[in-house]
Amino acid sequence: MTEPGTVLIAGPTRNLGRHAVLAMADRPREQRPDLLLAGRAGRDLTAVADEARALGARVHEIGCDLASLAGVRAAAATARGLLTDGVVRPLRALVANAGTMSADTRQASSDGYELTFAVNYLAHAQLIGDLLGSFTAPARVVLLGSNTYHANFWRKLLGVAEAEWADPVELARPATGEQAPGMAVSGTAYSNAKLAILYYAHELQRRAGAGISVSVFEPGWMPGTALGRGAPAAFQAISRALGRIPGVSTPRRSGPLLAAMALDDKWAHLRDGAFVVKTKLTEVQPLAHDGERERRLWEATAELVERAGASR
């Protein structure tokens, strides 16, 4: 078994991220990694860090607003400092878990990008890019995916559209003031961001070192989490009710599965953006493999990140 080293997890404070952190912290001592928790500074970050410490983990909190690329860059610099100074063990895994689904696609990040795309995709691309040279092989990057990138059974049942791909610079642009907010529009924006993650995973694997494996984890549909907190009250109430159905995914059930993706030997062979749905390696739809889109996304990401840096 590879020495567990350090795991950095973005979005550790609630739901899936919190339960993944606690599952890592609750492992036997020889399997327990050091933890870098990158999330919004405050009571929630301190609380999950304290819970993990109580289970025996060595934990460092890194305050980070993932809606700000400058904040992400600063968090990566802090992580590099901890690694370089030997405060934590070598970096073996990064879990890109943070996520949001803005109810209004006119809402922008601090860099002026559409919020869902900015947090779910751009923030993680910035964080991974800044830390790519800091991994110690063998290492893993685990991205959070979603079957919402295509018109699956549940989306068809609820009448929600699949991803509508466009040039990434366009996807990053907030909607105009005339465009009314709505669940269909915000759902499509979320699907676009998740499709971007699949494209990015494939291109990242081509460019990462031989000792870094890239995979994508789908935790299963988890109705009633904070992800949909901007949705209408009736929709949230229905989601909470659905979340009580036996067998439906919950953060408590899926968190340990995400932790396993980062640490277990079972998943050490995964590469090339392999897509795991809960515990099953799954072939993605042909839509999710497109070399031209993947290369353009990589280029556009560099443009968007550079533009954000230049504006400060």
Secondary structure, 3 states (H helix, E strand, C coil): CCCCCEEEEECCCCHHHHHHHHHHHCCCHHHCCEEEEEECCCHHHHHHHHHHHHCCCCEEEEECCCCCHHHHHHHHHHHHHHHHCCCCCCEEEEEECCCCCCCCCCCECCCCCEHHHHHHHHHHHHHHHHHHHHEEEEEEEEEECCHHHCCCHHHHHHCCCCCCCCCHHHHCCCCCCCCCCCHHHHHHHHHHHHHHHHHHHHHHHHHCCCCEEEEEEECCCCCCCHHHCCCCHHHHHHHHHHCCCCCCCCHHHHHHHHHHHHHCHHHCCCCCCEEEECCEEECCCHHHCCHHHHHHHHHHHHHHHHHHHHCC
